[in-house]
């Protein structure tokens, strides 16, 4: 797969975004193994912009690893400083899963509480009602499903 071509302005923006990142993938003495390629591919899918540290003192080997990763993983080479390589690839769109069994979430209601004296303004309260709760006419929050009824014997004991 060919690597992504970026304009200098895009490359500059990605360099700025990568400045604070820590290396996600480390290439050790074993070099560029299939496991390292797989981890780099997974990191690019998860993050989009990553740093790779290569523990090799040979500059030509580091350049070769950099170009190989960019070409094989269809990523754009952003920057190489010493033993750090910065790669970018657009993240794939995530599919939204629609759960049809999902219940209602919290809702906010404004409740007016009138004072007993007629000349004062009513007090406005904002109440959050969860999915399993309801708002009574008096402005109190109660559970939507009442507690299960106890038997006659247990009620007589209390």
C-alpha positions as CSV (number, residue, x, y, z in Angstrom):
1,X,0.0,0.0,0.0
2,X,1.3,3.5,-0.7
3,X,1.9,5.9,2.1
4,X,-0.2,8.9,2.7
5,X,1.1,12.2,1.2
6,X,0.6,15.3,3.4
7,X,1.1,19.0,2.8
8,X,3.7,20.8,4.9
9,X,1.0,22.6,6.8
10,X,-0.7,19.3,7.7
11,X,2.6,17.7,8.7
12,X,3.3,20.7,10.9
13,X,-0.1,20.4,12.7
14,X,0.5,16.7,13.3
15,X,4.0,17.4,14.6
16,X,2.5,19.9,17.1
17,X,-0.1,17.4,18.2
18,X,2.5,14.6,18.7
19,X,4.8,16.8,20.8
20,X,3.3,15.7,24.1
21,X,2.8,12.0,23.2
22,X,4.8,9.2,24.7
23,X,6.1,6.3,22.6
24,X,3.4,3.7,22.2
25,X,5.5,1.0,20.4
26,X,9.1,0.0,21.1
27,X,11.2,-1.7,18.5
28,X,13.9,-3.7,20.3
29,X,16.9,-5.8,19.3
30,X,14.7,-8.2,17.4
31,X,14.1,-5.5,14.8
32,X,10.9,-5.1,12.8
33,X,9.0,-8.4,13.5
34,X,5.4,-9.2,12.5
35,X,4.4,-8.7,16.2
36,X,5.8,-5.1,16.1
37,X,4.0,-4.4,12.9
38,X,0.7,-5.8,14.3
39,X,1.1,-3.6,17.5
40,X,1.9,-0.6,15.4
41,X,-1.2,-1.2,13.2
42,X,-3.4,-1.6,16.3
43,X,-2.0,1.6,17.9
44,X,-2.6,3.5,14.6
45,X,-6.2,2.2,14.6
46,X,-6.8,3.2,18.2
47,X,-5.0,6.6,18.3
48,X,-4.3,7.7,14.8
49,X,-1.1,9.6,15.7
50,X,1.7,7.6,17.5
51,X,5.3,7.7,18.4
52,X,7.6,4.7,17.9
53,X,10.9,4.3,19.7
54,X,13.6,2.3,18.0
55,X,16.4,0.9,20.2
56,X,19.0,0.7,17.5
57,X,22.2,2.8,17.2
58,X,22.4,2.4,13.4
59,X,20.8,5.4,11.6
60,X,20.3,3.5,8.4
61,X,18.4,0.7,10.2
62,X,16.1,3.3,11.8
63,X,15.4,5.0,8.5
64,X,14.6,1.6,6.9
65,X,12.3,0.7,9.8
66,X,10.6,4.1,9.5
67,X,10.0,3.8,5.7
68,X,8.9,0.2,6.0
69,X,6.3,1.0,8.7
70,X,5.0,3.9,6.7
71,X,4.7,1.9,3.5
72,X,3.3,-1.4,4.8
73,X,0.8,0.2,7.3
74,X,-0.4,2.9,4.9
75,X,0.6,5.6,7.3
76,X,2.1,9.1,6.7
77,X,5.6,9.6,8.1
78,X,5.4,12.8,10.1
79,X,8.8,13.2,11.8
80,X,11.9,11.4,12.8
81,X,14.1,12.7,15.6
82,X,16.9,10.4,16.7
83,X,15.3,7.2,17.8
84,X,11.7,8.5,17.8
85,X,9.5,8.0,14.8
86,X,6.1,9.7,14.5
87,X,3.5,8.1,12.2
88,X,-0.1,9.2,11.4
89,X,-3.0,7.5,9.8
90,X,-6.7,8.6,9.8
91,X,-8.7,6.6,12.2
92,X,-11.5,4.4,10.8
93,X,-15.1,5.4,11.5
94,X,-16.6,3.5,14.4
95,X,-20.0,2.0,13.9
96,X,-22.7,3.2,16.2
97,X,-24.5,0.4,17.9
98,X,-28.2,1.1,18.5
99,X,-29.5,-0.7,21.5
100,X,-33.3,-1.0,21.2
101,X,-33.7,-2.3,24.8
102,X,-32.2,0.8,26.2
103,X,-34.3,2.6,28.8
104,X,-34.7,6.4,29.2
105,X,-31.9,8.4,30.8
106,X,-32.0,11.1,33.4
107,X,-34.3,14.0,32.8
108,X,-34.3,17.5,34.4
109,X,-37.5,19.1,35.6
110,X,-38.1,22.6,37.0
111,X,-40.5,22.5,39.9
112,X,-42.2,25.7,41.3
113,X,-42.7,25.8,45.0
114,X,-45.1,28.5,46.0
115,X,-44.7,30.2,49.4
116,X,-47.5,30.2,51.9
117,X,-47.5,34.0,51.8
118,X,-49.0,35.3,48.7
119,X,-46.7,38.2,47.9
120,X,-43.4,36.3,47.4
121,X,-42.1,34.7,44.3
122,X,-42.2,31.0,43.9
123,X,-39.0,29.1,44.5
124,X,-37.7,27.3,41.3
125,X,-35.9,24.0,41.9
126,X,-34.3,21.9,39.2
127,X,-34.7,18.2,39.9
128,X,-33.0,15.3,38.1
129,X,-35.2,12.3,37.6
130,X,-33.5,9.1,36.7
131,X,-35.0,6.4,34.4
132,X,-36.5,4.4,37.2
133,X,-38.0,7.4,39.0
134,X,-41.1,9.6,38.7
135,X,-42.1,13.0,39.8
136,X,-45.2,13.3,42.0
137,X,-47.7,16.2,41.8
138,X,-46.2,17.5,45.1
139,X,-42.8,17.8,43.5
140,X,-41.2,14.8,45.2
141,X,-39.1,12.2,43.4
142,X,-40.3,8.6,43.9
143,X,-39.3,5.3,42.5
144,X,-41.4,4.3,39.5
145,X,-41.9,0.8,40.6
146,X,-43.2,0.4,44.2
147,X,-41.5,-2.0,46.6
148,X,-42.9,-5.5,46.5
149,X,-45.7,-6.0,49.0
150,X,-45.0,-7.9,52.1
151,X,-47.3,-10.6,53.4
152,X,-50.0,-10.1,55.9
153,X,-48.0,-12.0,58.5
154,X,-44.9,-9.8,58.1
155,X,-47.0,-6.7,58.3
156,X,-48.6,-7.7,61.5
157,X,-45.2,-8.4,63.1
158,X,-44.0,-4.8,62.7
